[in-house]
Amino acid sequence: MLHVGCAGFPVPATRYLKEFLLEEVADTLLGVPGPALLRRWRREAPTGFVFTAVAPREIGPENFKPSAAAEGAWDAFLPVVRELDARAVVVTSSADTAWSKSLRQASRQWFEKLPLDRLPPLVWDPSPLWALKDCEAAVKDLPVVVARDPLKHPPTGRCARAYYRLPGPAGHKSRYEDPALEQVAQNVRASQAQELFVVFTNVDMYADARRLRKLLET
């Protein structure tokens, strides 16, 4: 099953919910949306719509050190996950976190301590400075999916779930030109994941997601 969508609502939610069947809720990175807003999203979402949610920035593994702020953020975030019936929780890491063997061990220990029994599957979007193989080795045998950039990483092999995040070919403010988007489409088609999430996070995410969806329909 393939889901294509955006991080955050790039257009009014009422309009977006009529056009897509996936939304990565990004408001949760900086705070917790009110219950009334969450219920409205669920009410207006069509049958088959899928939500995922970005974990608060306090939760993001900053050098993978536990903190009271992270524990409090989890407590506030979990009701949002339940209200949205989120299919996945996306945990992001600082883009400038450099790779080291000690961080690889710390990252695994950090994920092992999370309340995994109370969460949907976790998606980890690590620093782009980390090699994909190192990230996947760090969370091997844990219910954690490492997010991939389909312009930089190979298609996923056979697996239950895969998660592609598209940050822009040259950063958040860049858009995907036709050749790059065609390459993304090829990667998506080649994936052997049973369920594949494709989320645009760049400034032109709305237009790019619509264009990719059209490419995949042809």
N, CA, C and O of each residue as an XYZ file, in Angstrom:
872
protein
N       0.840     -1.182      0.000
C       0.000      0.000      0.000
C       0.886      1.246      0.000
O       1.866      1.321      0.741
N       0.534      2.213     -0.831
C       1.328      3.432     -0.968
C       0.552      4.629     -0.450
O      -0.624      4.807     -0.769
N       1.232      5.463      0.367
C       0.642      6.704      0.873
C       1.567      7.853      0.464
O       2.774      7.789      0.699
N       1.015      8.889     -0.137
C       1.790     10.066     -0.536
C       1.167     11.293      0.110
O      -0.049     11.480      0.054
N       2.005     12.140      0.730
C       1.464     13.334      1.364
C       2.543     14.316      1.754
O       3.661     14.272      1.241
N       2.194     15.208      2.672
C       3.072     16.310      3.062
C       3.261     16.334      4.576
O       2.492     15.730      5.323
N       4.290     17.037      5.007
C       4.538     17.282      6.427
C       3.907     18.620      6.789
O       4.344     19.665      6.306
N       2.902     18.596      7.619
C       2.162     19.815      7.900
C       1.134     20.058      6.807
O       1.165     19.407      5.763
N       0.225     20.993      7.047
C      -0.779     21.324      6.043
C      -0.281     22.509      5.221
O      -0.297     23.639      5.708
N       0.168     22.271      3.971
C       0.673     23.367      3.143
C      -0.439     24.245      2.587
O      -0.184     25.353      2.117
N      -1.666     23.754      2.638
C      -2.868     24.510      2.266
C      -3.861     24.283      3.406
O      -3.629     23.416      4.248
N      -4.958     25.039      3.456
C      -5.932     24.812      4.533
C      -6.312     23.340      4.669
O      -6.474     22.632      3.675
N      -6.453     22.891      5.920
C      -6.683     21.476      6.182
C      -7.908     20.939      5.450
O      -7.880     19.821      4.937
N      -8.982     21.725      5.398
C     -10.199     21.270      4.728
C      -9.925     20.935      3.270
O     -10.434     19.942      2.750
N      -9.127     21.758      2.617
C      -8.777     21.506      1.208
C      -7.841     20.320      1.085
O      -8.031     19.457      0.228
N      -6.827     20.276      1.943
C      -5.830     19.202      1.867
C      -6.489     17.838      2.051
O      -6.188     16.893      1.322
N      -7.377     17.745      3.016
C      -7.999     16.462      3.339
C      -8.881     15.934      2.208
O      -9.251     14.760      2.203
N      -9.212     16.785      1.268
C      -9.993     16.353      0.107
C      -9.103     15.852     -1.034
O      -9.584     15.239     -1.987
N      -7.794     16.124     -0.921
C      -6.892     15.801     -2.030
C      -5.921     14.669     -1.729
O      -5.478     13.975     -2.645
N      -5.586     14.474     -0.462
C      -4.585     13.471     -0.094
C      -5.162     12.496      0.914
O      -6.204     12.746      1.520
N      -4.463     11.374      1.085
C      -4.865     10.376      2.070
C      -3.769     10.125      3.104
O      -3.819      9.143      3.844
N      -2.770     11.024      3.152
C      -1.702     10.930      4.153
C      -1.320     12.323      4.608
O      -1.169     13.231      3.791
N      -1.167     12.489      5.898
C      -0.660     13.735      6.462
C       0.298     13.406      7.597
O      -0.058     12.705      8.543
N       1.531     13.926      7.490
C       2.486     13.835      8.600
C       2.289     15.090      9.432
O       2.702     16.177      9.028
N       1.667     14.947     10.577
C       1.366     16.105     11.421
C       2.665     16.653     11.984
O       3.335     15.993     12.778
N       3.019     17.870     11.569
C       4.291     18.472     11.962
C       4.133     19.484     13.091
O       5.121     19.878     13.710
N       2.894     19.911     13.367
C       2.674     20.865     14.466
C       3.230     20.328     15.775
O       3.650     21.095     16.641
N       3.231     19.012     15.915
C       3.652     18.375     17.156
C       5.145     18.499     17.424
O       5.602     18.191     18.525
N       5.916     18.949     16.427
C       7.350     19.159     16.657
C       7.573     20.259     17.686
O       8.496     20.178     18.497
N       6.724     21.291     17.655
C       6.904     22.470     18.506
C       5.901     22.547     19.645
O       6.111     23.299     20.597
N       4.838     21.802     19.571
C       3.827     21.855     20.622
C       2.768     20.801     20.390
O       2.866     19.993     19.466
N       1.755     20.816     21.239
C       0.691     19.826     21.161
C      -0.590     20.514     20.703
O      -1.092     21.397     21.399
N      -1.131     20.127     19.542
C      -2.399     20.707     19.092
C      -3.516     20.410     20.091
O      -3.500     19.382     20.768
N      -4.469     21.311     20.172
C      -5.576     21.120     21.091
C      -6.465     19.962     20.678
O      -6.544     19.628     19.496
N      -7.139     19.343     21.649
C      -8.003     18.190     21.349
C      -9.094     18.515     20.332
O      -9.426     17.673     19.498
N      -9.654     19.722     20.389
C     -10.725     20.081     19.461
C     -10.218     20.091     18.019
O     -10.913     19.651     17.103
N      -8.998     20.598     17.828
C      -8.418     20.638     16.488
C      -8.153     19.227     15.972
O      -8.420     18.925     14.808
N      -7.634     18.376     16.833
C      -7.364     16.993     16.439
C      -8.649     16.274     16.051
O      -8.695     15.545     15.060
N      -9.694     16.491     16.850
C     -10.968     15.850     16.539
C     -11.532     16.362     15.225
O     -12.144     15.596     14.481
N     -11.339     17.650     14.921
C     -11.837     18.198     13.653
C     -11.108     17.562     12.478
O     -11.732     17.215     11.475
N      -9.780     17.406     12.594
C      -9.030     16.742     11.527
C      -9.553     15.336     11.289
O      -9.753     14.921     10.147
N      -9.772     14.607     12.372
C     -10.261     13.240     12.228
C     -11.662     13.225     11.617
O     -11.980     12.365     10.796
N     -12.487     14.173     12.020
C     -13.859     14.219     11.527
C     -13.911     14.545     10.033
O     -14.727     13.991      9.297
N     -13.030     15.447      9.595
C     -13.046     15.878      8.202
C     -12.257     14.947      7.282
O     -12.419     14.995      6.063
N     -11.414     14.110      7.856
C     -10.609     13.194      7.036
C     -11.496     12.109      6.424
O     -12.358     11.562      7.113
N     -11.301     11.790      5.149
C     -12.116     10.758      4.516
C     -11.742      9.360      5.001
O     -10.709      9.163      5.640
N     -12.589      8.411      4.688
C     -12.306      7.012      5.013
C     -10.990      6.584      4.352
O     -10.759      6.847      3.172
N     -10.150      5.931      5.124
C      -8.866      5.473      4.599
C      -7.736      6.459      4.780
O      -6.595      6.164      4.424
N      -8.035      7.646      5.336
C      -6.982      8.638      5.539
C      -6.043      8.170      6.644
O      -6.471      7.573      7.632
N      -4.749      8.452      6.460
C      -3.718      8.014      7.403
C      -2.973      9.225      7.953
O      -2.517     10.086      7.201
N      -2.858      9.274      9.273
C      -2.028     10.277      9.930
C      -0.757      9.619     10.462
O      -0.786      8.493     10.960
N       0.351     10.337     10.347
C       1.548     10.043     11.130
C       1.862     11.327     11.895
O       1.288     12.372     11.589
N       2.742     11.276     12.865
C       3.003     12.460     13.682
C       4.482     12.574     14.018
O       5.140     11.579     14.320
N       4.999     13.805     13.960
C       6.394     14.073     14.304
C       6.496     14.261     15.816
O       5.744     15.039     16.404
N       7.414     13.559     16.429
C       7.599     13.680     17.874
C       8.126     15.064     18.229
O       8.857     15.657     17.436
N       7.771     15.602     19.410
C       8.263     16.909     19.835
C       9.787     16.973     19.817
O      10.467     15.965     20.007
N      10.309     18.175     19.586
C      11.759     18.321     19.463
C      12.481     17.944     20.745
O      13.648     17.555     20.700
N      11.801     18.051     21.905
C      12.438     17.638     23.159
C      12.720     16.144     23.170
O      13.612     15.672     23.875
N      11.941     15.402     22.373
C      12.103     13.955     22.333
C      13.246     13.562     21.409
O      13.909     12.547     21.625
N      13.471     14.366     20.386
C      14.526     14.059     19.424
C      15.839     13.815     20.127
O      16.234     14.596     20.993
N      16.526     12.739     19.765
C      17.740     12.351     20.477
C      18.903     13.322     20.259
O      19.658     13.193     19.295
N      19.034     14.278     21.147
C      20.154     15.221     21.098
C      21.339     14.559     21.775
O      21.478     14.590     22.997
N      22.185     13.963     20.958
C      23.286     13.148     21.476
C      22.774     11.960     22.294
O      23.532     11.330     23.032
N      21.469     11.661     22.151
C      20.867     10.477     22.749
C      21.029     10.439     24.264
O      21.391      9.415     24.845
N      20.752     11.581     24.887
C      20.823     11.650     26.342
C      19.408     11.826     26.898
O      18.677     12.706     26.445
N      19.010     10.996     27.879
C      17.677     11.141     28.465
C      17.572     12.456     29.236
O      18.574     12.982     29.722
N      16.359     12.977     29.343
C      16.149     14.222     30.071
C      14.726     14.277     30.596
O      13.833     13.597     30.090
N      14.532     15.100     31.619
C      13.191     15.288     32.175
C      12.273     15.935     31.143
O      11.080     15.635     31.093
N      12.828     16.816     30.325
C      12.025     17.477     29.292
C      11.490     16.460     28.293
O      10.342     16.559     27.860
N      12.312     15.489     27.928
C      11.877     14.459     26.984
C      10.759     13.609     27.584
O       9.792     13.282     26.897
N      10.887     13.254     28.847
C       9.855     12.442     29.497
C       8.528     13.199     29.546
O       7.470     12.621     29.294
N       8.586     14.496     29.871
C       7.375     15.297     29.902
C       6.752     15.451     28.525
O       5.529     15.463     28.385
N       7.598     15.570     27.514
C       7.103     15.705     26.143
C       6.385     14.436     25.700
O       5.364     14.506     25.015
N       6.914     13.273     26.088
C       6.230     12.024     25.755
C       4.835     11.999     26.368
O       3.867     11.635     25.700
N       4.732     12.383     27.628
C       3.449     12.341     28.327
C       2.411     13.233     27.640
O       1.230     12.890     27.591
N       2.857     14.384     27.108
C       1.944     15.291     26.419
C       1.634     14.817     25.001
O       0.562     15.104     24.467
N       2.560     14.102     24.401
C       2.450     13.698     23.004
C       1.596     12.454     22.813
O       0.887     12.344     21.813
N       1.650     11.521     23.744
C       0.950     10.251     23.576
C      -0.557     10.406     23.353
O      -1.112      9.677     22.530
N      -1.247     11.326     24.051
C      -2.678     11.499     23.760
C      -2.936     11.953     22.322
O      -3.962     11.599     21.742
N      -2.022     12.728     21.743
C      -2.164     13.150     20.351
C      -2.075     11.938     19.424
O      -2.859     11.801     18.485
N      -1.123     11.074     19.698
C      -0.955      9.857     18.904
C      -2.228      9.012     18.938
O      -2.671      8.490     17.915
N      -2.806      8.889     20.134
C      -4.028      8.091     20.270
C      -5.208      8.759     19.578
O      -5.987      8.090     18.900
N      -5.347     10.068     19.743
C      -6.476     10.785     19.147
C      -6.457     10.695     17.624
O      -7.501     10.544     16.990
N      -5.263     10.788     17.043
C      -5.127     10.727     15.591
C      -5.105      9.297     15.062
O      -5.200      9.067     13.856
N      -4.980      8.340     15.979
C      -4.760      6.951     15.579
C      -3.581      6.898     14.607
O      -3.654      6.273     13.549
N      -2.493      7.569     14.991
C      -1.331      7.731     14.111
C      -0.748      6.380     13.729
O      -0.574      5.504     14.576
N      -0.449      6.221     12.452
C       0.100      4.967     11.940
C       1.593      4.854     12.237
O       2.139      3.751     12.255
N       2.263      5.998     12.470
C       3.700      5.982     12.783
C       4.049      7.276     13.521
O       3.366      8.292     13.391
N       5.114      7.209     14.289
C       5.672      8.375     14.977
C       7.070      8.620     14.420
O       7.912      7.723     14.411
N       7.306      9.844     13.957
C       8.582     10.200     13.336
C       9.449     10.934     14.352
O       9.060     11.980     14.870
N      10.614     10.387     14.631
C      11.581     10.993     15.554
C      12.733     11.560     14.722
O      13.380     10.833     13.969
N      12.977     12.838     14.864
C      14.027     13.487     14.073
C      15.259     13.752     14.919
O      15.173     13.948     16.131
N      16.407     13.753     14.257
C      17.675     14.092     14.916
C      18.234     15.363     14.309
O      17.898     15.720     13.180
N      19.080     16.040     15.054
C      19.727     17.253     14.564
C      20.511     16.974     13.300
O      21.217     15.971     13.200
N      20.380     17.874     12.331
C      21.041     17.674     11.042
C      22.559     17.723     11.165
O      23.263     17.163     10.325
N      23.073     18.388     12.200
C      24.527     18.560     12.309
C      25.167     17.590     13.297
O      26.315     17.785     13.697
N      24.433     16.539     13.698
C      24.998     15.550     14.614
C      25.950     14.632     13.861
O      25.514     13.866     13.002
N      27.225     14.694     14.165
C      28.232     13.893     13.456
C      28.220     12.450     13.952
O      27.880     12.173     15.103
N      28.594     11.547     13.066
C      28.622     10.119     13.373
C      29.798      9.756     14.270
O      30.897     10.287     14.112
N      29.560      8.851     15.211
C      30.641      8.257     15.994
C      30.167      6.901     16.498
O      28.965      6.656     16.597
N      31.099      6.035     16.812
C      30.723      4.708     17.301
C      29.998      4.798     18.633
O      29.081      4.021     18.900
N      30.403      5.738     19.463
C      29.730      5.874     20.752
C      28.284      6.330     20.575
O      27.404      5.913     21.328
N      28.038      7.185     19.582
C      26.670      7.624     19.330
C      25.816      6.491     18.765
O      24.613      6.425     19.021
N      26.439      5.609     18.002
C      25.685      4.465     17.491
C      25.161      3.629     18.653
O      23.996      3.233     18.659
N      26.016      3.361     19.631
C      25.593      2.578     20.792
C      24.561      3.347     21.609
O      23.577      2.774     22.074
N      24.789      4.645     21.780
C      23.865      5.466     22.558
C      22.495      5.552     21.890
O      21.470      5.580     22.571
N      22.479      5.594     20.565
C      21.207      5.693     19.860
C      20.357      4.446     20.096
O      19.147      4.537     20.304
N      20.999      3.297     20.061
C      20.245      2.061     20.311
C      19.691      2.045     21.729
O      18.526      1.708     21.944
N      20.513      2.405     22.678
C      20.060      2.420     24.068
C      18.918      3.409     24.255
O      17.995      3.153     25.027
N      18.974      4.533     23.555
C      17.930      5.555     23.652
C      16.597      5.009     23.149
O      15.565      5.190     23.795
N      16.620      4.343     21.999
C      15.380      3.791     21.454
C      14.856      2.653     22.310
O      13.644      2.492     22.450
N      15.753      1.859     22.887
C      15.314      0.737     23.727
C      14.561      1.209     24.959
O      13.722      0.482     25.490
N      14.854      2.430     25.420
C      14.215      2.946     26.635
C      12.882      3.647     26.367
O      12.189      4.033     27.308
N      12.519      3.812     25.105
C      11.263      4.482     24.788
C      10.072      3.583     25.133
O      10.219      2.362     25.181
N       8.898      4.170     25.375
C       7.707      3.365     25.701
C       7.144      2.697     24.448
O       6.040      3.018     24.008
N       7.906      1.770     23.879
C       7.553      1.171     22.600
C       6.214      0.443     22.642
O       5.525      0.347     21.626
N       5.846     -0.070     23.817
C       4.581     -0.801     23.923
C       3.378      0.136     23.845
O       2.250     -0.317     23.650
N       3.614      1.441     23.995
C       2.511      2.406     23.951
C       2.513      3.228     22.671
O       1.750      4.186     22.544
N       3.353      2.864     21.739
C       3.521      3.662     20.531
C       3.263      2.847     19.268
O       3.478      1.635     19.254
N       2.802      3.511     18.207
C       2.810      2.856     16.902
C       4.256      2.710     16.442
O       5.157      3.171     17.141
N       4.510      2.090     15.304
C       5.889      1.942     14.836
C       6.620      3.281     14.773
O       6.052      4.303     14.390
N       7.884      3.246     15.155
C       8.707      4.452     15.146
C       9.460      4.583     13.832
O       9.935      3.598     13.267
N       9.559      5.816     13.360
C      10.378      6.146     12.201
C      11.453      7.102     12.676
O      11.146      8.129     13.282
N      12.694      6.782     12.412
C      13.809      7.650     12.808
C      14.369      8.321     11.575
O      14.827      7.657     10.645
N      14.330      9.656     11.571
C      14.945     10.431     10.495
C      16.256     10.988     11.044
O      16.256     12.049     11.668
N      17.373     10.292     10.826
C      18.636     10.680     11.443
C      19.298     11.835     10.713
O      18.822     12.297      9.676
N      20.395     12.284     11.273
C      21.193     13.320     10.615
C      21.655     12.830      9.248
O      22.053     11.673      9.113
N      21.609     13.693      8.229
C      22.113     13.283      6.907
C      23.605     12.990      6.904
O      24.132     12.460      5.926
N      24.289     13.331      7.992
C      25.714     13.033      8.099
C      25.961     11.556      8.417
O      27.088     11.073      8.301
N      24.911     10.844      8.816
C      25.051      9.437      9.157
C      24.767      8.574      7.935
O      23.828      8.849      7.188
N      25.559      7.545      7.728
C      25.324      6.611      6.628
C      24.110      5.747      6.941
O      23.882      5.372      8.091
N      23.337      5.435      5.912
C      22.125      4.638      6.102
C      22.433      3.304      6.777
O      21.704      2.878      7.672
N      23.510      2.645      6.350
C      23.829      1.324      6.911
C      24.151      1.404      8.398
O      23.835      0.481      9.150
N      24.779      2.504      8.833
C      25.091      2.667     10.251
C      23.817      2.884     11.070
O      23.679      2.354     12.172
N      22.893      3.667     10.520
C      21.635      3.927     11.224
C      20.812      2.650     11.352
O      20.269      2.355     12.417
N      20.725      1.902     10.268
C      19.934      0.679     10.309
C      20.572     -0.362     11.223
O      19.869     -1.130     11.879
N      21.898     -0.390     11.265
C      22.576     -1.317     12.176
C      22.320     -0.931     13.631
O      22.214     -1.799     14.497
N      22.221      0.365     13.897
C      22.031      0.832     15.270
C      20.691      0.397     15.849
O      20.586      0.171     17.055
N      19.659      0.275     15.003
C      18.325     -0.075     15.505
C      17.880     -1.458     15.024
O      16.691     -1.777     15.035
N      18.837     -2.264     14.606
C      18.508     -3.611     14.132
C      17.741     -4.378     15.202
O      18.104     -4.352     16.379
N      16.670     -5.067     14.780
C      15.825     -5.894     15.651
C      14.930     -5.066     16.566
O      14.240     -5.633     17.413
N      14.921     -3.762     16.423
C      13.983     -2.914     17.157
C      12.854     -2.499     16.215
O      13.055     -2.468     15.001
N      11.662     -2.179     16.750
C      10.553     -1.747     15.886
C      10.734     -0.298     15.445
O       9.873      0.549     15.684
N      11.857     -0.028     14.804
C      12.210      1.318     14.360
C      12.567      1.247     12.876
O      13.422      0.458     12.473
N      11.910      2.073     12.072
C      12.200      2.178     10.646
C      13.067      3.413     10.421
O      12.733      4.495     10.905
N      14.159      3.271      9.704
C      15.008      4.416      9.372
C      14.470      5.062      8.098
O      14.357      4.405      7.063
N      14.141      6.342      8.177
C      13.619      7.053      7.016
C      14.688      7.140      5.930
O      15.882      7.230      6.217
N      14.239      7.112      4.695
C      15.151      7.208      3.553
C      14.799      8.413      2.700
O      13.648      8.846      2.650
N      15.811      8.946      2.029
C      15.628      9.963      1.008
C      15.752      9.254     -0.333
O      16.841      8.793     -0.672
N      14.667      9.151     -1.114
C      14.723      8.359     -2.346
C      15.637      8.915     -3.420
O      15.867      8.250     -4.431
N      16.167     10.120     -3.230
C      17.170     10.623     -4.165
C      18.580     10.198     -3.770
O      19.493     10.235     -4.595
N      18.763      9.795     -2.519
C      20.085      9.455     -2.016
C      20.239      7.979     -1.679
O      21.350      7.450     -1.707
N      19.144      7.316     -1.363
C      19.207      5.943     -0.878
C      18.538      4.989     -1.856
O      17.654      5.399     -2.608
N      18.942      3.736     -1.859
C      18.332      2.749     -2.764
C      16.920      2.410     -2.312
O      16.552      2.680     -1.169
N      16.126      1.820     -3.203
C      14.771      1.392     -2.823
C      14.827      0.366     -1.700
O      15.808     -0.363     -1.560
N      13.788      0.319     -0.921
C      13.728     -0.654      0.158
C      13.459     -2.041     -0.404
O      12.744     -2.199     -1.393
N      14.045     -3.044      0.245
C      13.763     -4.420     -0.113
C      12.477     -4.888      0.540
O      11.635     -4.074      0.919
N      12.323     -6.190      0.671
C      11.104     -6.734      1.274
C      11.051     -6.376      2.762
O      11.961     -6.697      3.526
N       9.989     -5.720      3.145
C       9.794     -5.347      4.539
C       8.321     -4.987      4.732
O       7.590     -4.768      3.767
N       7.909     -4.930      5.979
C       6.505     -4.608      6.252
C       6.215     -3.141      6.013
O       5.132     -2.792      5.545
N       7.171     -2.275      6.330
C       6.903     -0.840      6.294
C       8.172     -0.084      5.932
O       9.262     -0.439      6.382
N       8.031      0.963      5.115
C       9.143      1.846      4.780
C       8.632      3.279      4.771
O       7.446      3.534      4.557
N       9.548      4.205      5.008
C       9.154      5.607      5.135
C      10.162      6.460      4.381
O      11.343      6.487      4.725
N       9.692      7.155      3.356
C      10.539      8.079      2.594
C      10.185      9.504      2.998
O       9.014      9.884      3.019
N      11.220     10.294      3.321
C      11.021     11.734      3.580
C      11.849     12.492      2.551
O      13.020     12.188      2.324
N      11.210     13.493      1.930
C      11.848     14.238      0.849
C      12.045     15.688      1.282
O      11.099     16.475      1.239
N      13.264     16.055      1.700
C      13.532     17.378      2.259
C      13.831     18.447      1.219
O      14.111     19.592      1.573
N      13.775     18.084     -0.072
C      14.183     19.002     -1.137
C      15.532     18.571     -1.670
O      16.405     18.198     -0.885
N      15.735     18.607     -2.973
C      17.000     18.131     -3.544
C      18.200     18.968     -3.144
O      19.331     18.483     -3.156
N      17.959     20.234     -2.785
C      19.061     21.113     -2.370
C      18.670     21.886     -1.115
O      19.039     23.050     -0.954
N      17.923     21.235     -0.229
C      17.498     21.881      0.993
C      16.017     22.214      0.991
O      15.335     22.091     -0.026
N      15.540     22.634      2.142
C      14.108     22.854      2.367
C      13.481     23.822      1.362
O      12.318     23.654      0.993
N      14.231     24.830      0.917
C      13.665     25.849      0.038
C      13.717     25.473     -1.443
O      13.340     26.277     -2.297
N      14.174     24.272     -1.752
C      14.277     23.856     -3.148
C      13.066     23.014     -3.546
O      12.395     22.422     -2.701
N      12.804     22.975     -4.849
C      11.718     22.167     -5.376
C      12.300     21.038     -6.224
O      13.458     21.096     -6.638
N      11.504     20.031     -6.473
C      11.944     18.887     -7.264
C      11.628     19.139     -8.732
O      10.462     19.200     -9.123
N      12.677     19.287     -9.542
C      12.476     19.423    -10.980
C      12.081     18.057    -11.554
O      12.207     17.034    -10.881
N      11.609     18.053    -12.787
C      11.058     16.831    -13.373
C      12.015     15.637    -13.329
O      11.579     14.548    -12.955
N      13.310     15.784    -13.693
C      14.200     14.617    -13.644
C      14.327     14.032    -12.234
O      14.340     12.813    -12.065
N      14.420     14.897    -11.232
C      14.539     14.412     -9.855
C      13.259     13.708     -9.423
O      13.305     12.667     -8.768
N      12.127     14.276     -9.790
C      10.856     13.668     -9.399
C      10.641     12.326    -10.102
O      10.060     11.404     -9.529
N      11.107     12.225    -11.326
C      11.017     10.946    -12.036
C      11.898      9.893    -11.367
O      11.542      8.716    -11.317
N      13.058     10.328    -10.852
C      13.927      9.399    -10.125
C      13.257      8.931     -8.835
O      13.340      7.758     -8.469
N      12.595      9.858     -8.157
C      11.845      9.495     -6.948
C      10.772      8.464     -7.293
O      10.610      7.467     -6.589
N      10.047      8.709     -8.373
C       8.976      7.793     -8.790
C       9.534      6.405     -9.076
O       8.913      5.405     -8.716
N      10.696      6.330     -9.719
C      11.311      5.038     -9.997
C      11.660      4.313     -8.703
O      11.458      3.104     -8.590
N      12.181      5.048     -7.734
C      12.535      4.460     -6.445
C      11.284      3.936     -5.746
O      11.295      2.848     -5.170
N      10.206      4.716     -5.800
C       8.951      4.300     -5.165
C       8.425      3.027     -5.819
O       8.014      2.097     -5.126
N       8.437      2.982     -7.129
C       7.946      1.796     -7.839
C       8.791      0.563     -7.532
O       8.281     -0.556     -7.509
N      10.087      0.774     -7.296
C      10.994     -0.352     -7.053
C      10.943     -0.861     -5.619
O      11.439     -1.951     -5.334
N      10.352     -0.087     -4.714
C      10.286     -0.516     -3.326
C       9.460     -1.787     -3.189
O       8.433     -1.950     -3.848
N       9.923     -2.685     -2.323
C       9.206     -3.940     -2.068
C       8.519     -3.932     -0.711
O       8.110     -4.979     -0.208
N       8.393     -2.746     -0.118
C       7.721     -2.641      1.175
C       6.225     -2.907      1.010
O       5.619     -2.503      0.017
N       5.645     -3.580      1.981
C       4.209     -3.825      1.938
C       3.431     -2.523      2.122
O       2.360     -2.345      1.542
N       3.970     -1.628      2.924
C       3.354     -0.324      3.136
C       4.447      0.736      3.042
O       5.448      0.675      3.755
N       4.241      1.716      2.146
C       5.257      2.733      1.907
C       4.658      4.123      2.096
O       3.661      4.474      1.464
N       5.278      4.905      2.970
C       4.894      6.290      3.197
C       5.876      7.184      2.448
O       7.089      7.004      2.558
N       5.360      8.144      1.690
C       6.202      9.097      0.960
C       5.764     10.494      1.367
O       4.662     10.932      1.036
N       6.643     11.198      2.096
C       6.281     12.489      2.685
C       7.233     13.570      2.203
O       8.446     13.470      2.385
N       6.671     14.610      1.586
C       7.460     15.770      1.188
C       7.517     16.758      2.352
O       6.510     17.026      3.008
N       8.729     17.298      2.597
C       8.901     18.257      3.688
C       9.475     19.591      3.209
O       9.758     20.470      4.023
N       9.649     19.746      1.896
C      10.263     20.970      1.359
C       9.218     22.070      1.179
O       8.025     21.839      1.373
N       9.670     23.257      0.810
C       8.775     24.411      0.745
C       7.697     24.255     -0.316
O       6.600     24.790     -0.154
N       7.978     23.536     -1.395
C       6.993     23.304     -2.454
C       6.351     21.930     -2.318
O       5.996     21.304     -3.318
N       6.202     21.462     -1.089
C       5.735     20.095     -0.864
C       4.376     19.820     -1.496
O       4.159     18.736     -2.040
N       3.469     20.770     -1.435
C       2.121     20.536     -1.948
C       2.154     20.268     -3.454
O       1.589     19.282     -3.927
N       2.812     21.140     -4.191
C       2.887     20.967     -5.645
C       3.691     19.723     -6.006
O       3.312     18.981     -6.913
N       4.801     19.491     -5.301
C       5.639     18.337     -5.619
C       4.930     17.024     -5.325
O       5.062     16.064     -6.084
N       4.177     16.973     -4.225
C       3.439     15.751     -3.891
C       2.360     15.468     -4.932
O       2.142     14.315     -5.304
N       1.696     16.499     -5.395
C       0.674     16.314     -6.431
C       1.313     15.816     -7.734
O       0.760     14.949     -8.410
N       2.469     16.366     -8.075
C       3.146     15.957     -9.308
C       3.614     14.510     -9.217
O       3.490     13.754    -10.181
N       4.155     14.118     -8.053
C       4.600     12.734     -7.900
C       3.417     11.780     -8.004
O       3.495     10.747     -8.670
N       2.343     12.128     -7.353
C       1.164     11.261     -7.404
C       0.688     11.066     -8.847
O       0.293      9.966     -9.234
N       0.730     12.138     -9.631
C       0.331     12.045    -11.033
C       1.284     11.145    -11.811
O       0.858     10.347    -12.646
N       2.600     11.284    -11.525
C       3.576     10.419    -12.185
C       3.319      8.947    -11.883
O       3.418      8.095    -12.766
N       2.992      8.663    -10.641
C       2.781      7.278    -10.221
C       1.495      6.693    -10.768
O       1.335      5.474    -10.820
N       0.581      7.552    -11.175
C      -0.690      7.082    -11.715
C      -0.584      6.732    -13.198
O      -1.458      6.065    -13.752
N       0.493      7.188    -13.832
C       0.629      6.942    -15.274
C       1.345      5.609    -15.540
O       1.547      5.238    -16.696
